[in-house]
Amino acid sequence: MTIDNIEPADFMEKLERGELRESLFIDVREPSEWEYYHMEEAELIPMNTIPDKLDELPKDRPLYVVCAHGVRSMHVCYYLKQHGFEQVVNIEGGMAALAQLTGFQYD
């Protein structure tokens, strides 16, 4: 099973151009990480709550998944794929990489 990945700069470019309006941008970090830094376009769904949220997630829209550095989000992408979600994309480098693009020193 393969997971699609997107480079942070490519993700930000798509976001800025409005190409992700039909997508769901999921942040799988913990609430304390979210409070430290997050993007307004993201929806917080901590990794450990994903199994309980499967019925609420759309299978007909692309899901872009982010965590702090890209490891947890990759695991979530595999989990979602195993549960019938076909359009899942891992954001490489995670929120740390996205934050760096906006000038925020994440860690």
NORRASUL-V458112 format. One record per pair of residues at least 4 apart in sequence whose C-alpha atoms are under 8 Angstrom apart, sorted by sequence separation. I is the first residue (numbers start at 1). J is the second residue. D is the distance in Angstrom with one decimal. If there is no record, write none. Layout:
<<I/J/D> <I/J/D>>
//
This chain:
<<6/10/6.5> <7/11/6.2> <8/12/6.2> <9/13/6.1> <10/14/6.2> <11/15/6.1> <12/16/6.0> <13/17/6.1> <14/18/6.2> <15/19/6.0> <20/24/7.7> <29/33/6.1> <30/34/6.3> <31/35/6.2> <32/36/6.4> <33/37/6.5> <34/38/5.2> <38/42/7.5> <45/49/6.5> <46/50/6.8> <49/53/6.4> <50/54/6.3> <53/57/6.5> <66/70/6.4> <67/71/7.2> <68/72/7.9> <70/74/6.1> <71/75/6.6> <72/76/6.2> <73/77/6.1> <74/78/6.3> <75/79/6.2> <76/80/6.1> <77/81/6.1> <78/82/6.2> <79/83/6.5> <80/84/6.6> <81/85/4.8> <93/97/5.1> <94/98/6.5> <95/99/5.8> <96/100/6.2> <97/101/6.6> <98/102/6.8> <99/103/6.4> <100/104/5.2> <6/11/6.3> <14/19/5.1> <15/20/5.6> <29/34/6.6> <33/38/7.9> <45/50/6.6> <67/72/6.0> <80/85/5.3> <81/86/5.8> <92/97/7.7> <93/98/7.6> <99/104/5.0> <100/105/5.8> <14/20/6.3> <15/21/8.0> <66/72/7.9> <67/73/5.3> <80/86/7.9> <99/105/6.7> <100/106/6.9> <66/73/5.2> <81/88/7.2> <99/106/6.1> <65/73/5.6> <80/88/7.4> <65/74/7.8> <96/105/7.6> <34/44/7.4> <96/106/5.2> <65/76/7.7> <77/88/6.0> <95/106/7.7> <96/107/7.1> <65/77/7.1> <77/89/6.9> <31/44/7.7> <77/90/6.6> <27/42/6.0> <29/44/7.3> <31/46/7.4> <25/41/6.8> <26/42/5.5> <27/43/5.8> <28/44/6.2> <29/45/7.4> <30/46/5.3> <74/90/5.8> <25/42/4.9> <26/43/5.0> <27/44/4.8> <28/45/5.1> <29/46/5.1> <30/47/7.6> <73/90/6.1> <24/42/7.6> <25/43/6.2> <26/44/6.1> <27/45/5.9> <28/46/4.2> <29/47/6.5> <73/91/7.6> <24/43/7.7> <26/45/6.4> <27/46/7.0> <28/47/4.7> <70/90/7.2> <70/91/6.5> <73/94/7.8> <70/92/5.3> <65/88/7.3> <69/92/7.3> <70/93/4.9> <71/94/8.0> <63/87/6.1> <64/88/6.0> <65/89/6.1> <66/90/6.4> <69/93/4.6> <70/94/4.4> <47/72/7.3> <59/84/7.5> <62/87/4.6> <63/88/4.8> <64/89/4.8> <65/90/5.1> <66/91/5.4> <68/93/7.5> <69/94/4.0> <70/95/7.9> <47/73/8.0> <50/76/7.8> <59/85/5.4> <61/87/6.7> <62/88/5.8> <63/89/6.1> <64/90/6.0> <65/91/6.1> <66/92/7.9> <68/94/4.8> <69/95/6.2> <59/86/7.2> <60/87/7.8> <62/89/7.4> <64/91/6.8> <67/94/5.1> <68/95/4.8> <69/96/5.9> <59/87/7.5> <66/94/5.2> <67/95/5.9> <68/96/5.8> <69/97/7.3> <47/76/6.9> <66/95/6.4> <24/61/7.1> <26/63/6.9> <28/65/7.1> <29/66/7.8> <23/61/5.5> <24/62/6.4> <25/63/6.0> <26/64/6.0> <27/65/6.0> <28/66/6.2> <29/67/5.2> <22/61/6.5> <23/62/4.8> <24/63/4.9> <25/64/4.8> <26/65/4.8> <27/66/4.9> <28/67/5.3> <29/68/6.7> <22/62/7.4> <23/63/5.8> <24/64/6.2> <25/65/6.1> <26/66/6.2> <27/67/5.8> <23/64/7.2> <25/66/7.8> <28/72/7.4> <28/73/6.6> <38/95/7.6> <37/106/7.6> <3/74/7.8> <3/77/6.8> <3/78/6.9> <1/78/7.9> <11/91/7.4> <6/89/6.7> <8/91/6.2> <4/88/6.8> <5/89/5.3> <6/90/6.3> <7/91/6.3> <8/92/6.2> <3/88/7.1> <4/89/4.9> <5/90/4.7> <6/91/5.1> <7/92/5.4> <8/93/7.1> <3/89/6.6> <4/90/6.3> <5/91/5.8> <6/92/5.9> <7/93/7.8> <8/94/7.7> <12/98/7.6> <3/90/7.2> <5/92/6.2> <8/97/6.3> <9/98/7.5> <8/98/5.6> <9/101/7.2> <8/101/7.9>>
//
